[in-house]
Amino acid sequence: MKGLGVFVTDGELEQVKVAWRCSGMFLSGGLPMGNPERLIDGFIKKYNQPNGSVVDTQTGEFCLP
């Protein structure tokens, strides 16, 4: 993966990690608990990163596959 040199904040990275750990779990009523894709899509827009970018969960850096 090619790093883009732009990083999410520590708090945002923690949100992604928590959402990743909870993805696939559902609250009563069928509501999903964690959706890391939705979070990362929001960060891509917030930080003006190219579509298809991902966030490295070790460093918090945006990368292109």
N, C-alpha and C positions, 0 to 999 in steps of 0.2 A: 504494500500500500504506500502511496505517496502522500507524505504529510504536507499540509497546506500552511502551516505556521500560525494558525489561528486556534485559540484554545477557549473552551467553555470555562466558566468559573468552577471553583471547587463545589459549591452548592449545587450547581446545575449538573455536574458530573455525578454527584451523589444521588440526585433525582433519577438519573438514567440508570444507575446501578440498582436502586431500589425497584424501579419499574421493571427492570430486566429480571430480578429475582422473583417478582410477583406476577410476571406475565404468565398467562395460562390459568391463573386463579380467578375465581368469580365470586362476587358478593351474592347474597341472596337476591333473587329477582333476576339473575343472569347478567348483572353488570360486571364488566371486566375490571380487575383491580389495577393492573399495570399495563401500560402500552408504551414501551420505549420508542417505537417507531414514530408515534405521534409527538412525543417530546422532542426527538431529534429533528423531525420535520420543522417544528417550531423554532428550534435553535438555528437550523439552516437559514430560515427566513430572517431571524433576528440578527444573525451575523453576516448576512449576505453571502452565503457560500453556494457553490454550484450544486445543482440538483444531482442527486446520486452520491453526495458526500455522506460519510459516516463519521461517528465519533469513536476514537480509540478509548476504550474504557480504562486503560491503564494510565494514559497521559492526559486525556481530555482534549486531544488535538483533532481537528477535522482532517479527514483523509479522503483520498479518492482511491477506489479499489483498482 
